[in-house]
Amino acid sequence: MDDALAHLPRAFAGKTVLVLGDVMLDRFIYGAVDRISPEAPVPVIAVEKETAMLGGAGNVARNVAALGARAVLIGLVGQDDAAAVLRGLIEAEPDLQADLVVDAARRTTEKVRYISGAHQMLRVDREDRRPGDADALLAAFAARLPAADVVVLSDYAKGVLTVEVTRGAIAAARAAGKPVIVDPKSRDLARYDGATLIKPNRKEAAEATGVVDHSDEASEAAAAAILDQAPRLEAALITRGGAGMTLAVRGAAPVHLPATAVEVFDVSGAGDTVAATLALSVAAGAGLADAARLANLAGGLVVAKLGTDVVTAAELTARAESAQGEPGEIKIADRDQAAGIVAGWRARGLKVGFTNGCFDLLHPGHVSLLSQAKAACDRLIVGLNTDASVSRLKGPSRPVQKEQGRATVLASLSSVDLVVLFDEETPLDLIKAFRPDVLVKGADYTIETVVGSDVVLGYGGRVLLAELKPGQSTTNLIARMNG
């Protein structure tokens, strides 16, 4: 991976993305299922919590803001409770503004998902699909266009991006010299002609072109057919789920990008994350190939999260940097990045474990401790002392290995899911931040002497003292080497 790709997210700051499309409210209702209804053979969900998020074009805008840029959202809402919730969510985003056209005769689009454990049990949609007021939508778009660096058309076929509005917006953007990224829904791709790039998924591409095979060659054929349907379109990017992406730029050879997801939990909103990243990459001056590569990484990150979620610039930078180095480095994160990852694990009901140490020269005793720790949880975090911290604890001749090397070795182990460096004398701040379900140290400690044990036990967690392998220590290894 080119080093420039890792620096690209830092160039998103200061950019403005104008998003025009179908705004919707995504509600998530979480609960436990432990019985079947006596009234019908259906599960009963005991509701535990409810959340609401911006969905559809709103999720594109939310992703733009999360990536450190400014988003302006143009859409259509009703005059109802869902619209009021949407406005509140928009106001809570400091880098997101909106001009929402109100149609009192329609319902605001709303999707309600019921989730138990790691499974979506049911989705309920409330929506109208009548065409919106084209003049009002285009007027709001035109007023915001001069300040935008790039435009995204987010089409969910809910009445905003009619042929009139779509063609009008693309024409205005082209006249203003603004690139246009389209996430399409219509089978009539000619309506998007004149855009910079169109991003259908595999199903949408098949419906628009009739090419239904899932091979690389078929994706190339589908992309070529899309460019034939829209002769002024610069590029087509077909997102293919687990098969990755296929990018066809007019006049260039197609490029196939492999899927980058380490773990897939929920694909909800992944296309919105890809669209936002594409738009910002183009706004930052990237070519379409690099924009697609970075968007591919962003998509791989977001599908490992729960529900309609976002990717931050810090997460994307870390992912792009890790793609250049050793495979294990994807597990190495700073404190803020790690907090987001851990929050995603918790939302999925995973048990989180934590242990810490210098891990200067990895030996069988370390491997045994880490294996025991992982056996007690679903995901294991290792807090790793920085070089400065090790020197303070062990003396000026330590560590033998620098912190990045120690982190990379740890991250290569299957028992380790996340490595976070800390510079303090103890990992107490990390323990308070991550609130692990299980805190693990060696049996040479007592529960009372394990740093953070009082914190973990205080909120109902567990402290595990792992068995030690006799005679195994880094100090002994170094002594034998020097002897």
Protein Blocks (a to p, Z undefined) as FASTA:
>chain_A
ZZklmmmmmmmgopacddddddddddddddddfbdcfkbccdddddfbdcdddehjllmm
mmmmmnopacdddddddddfklmmmmmmmmmpmkbccdddddfkbccdddddddehjbcf
bdcddddfbdcdfklmmmmmmmmmmmpcbdcdddehnopagmklmmmmmmmmmmnopacd
dddfbfblmlmgoiabdcddfklmmmmnopabfbfklmmmmmmmmmmmmmmbfbdcddeh
jnopadddehiacdddddfbfbdfblghklmmmmmmmmmmmmnopafklmmmmmmmmmmm
mmmpghjddddfklmmmmmmmmmmcfklmmpccfklmmmmmmmmmmnopacdddddjkla
gcfklmmmmmmmmmmpmbdcdddddfklmmmmnojkbcfbdfklmmmmmmmpmkbmbdcd
dfbfbfklmmmmnopabdcddfkbcfklpghklmmmmnopacddddddehiafklmmmmm
mZZ
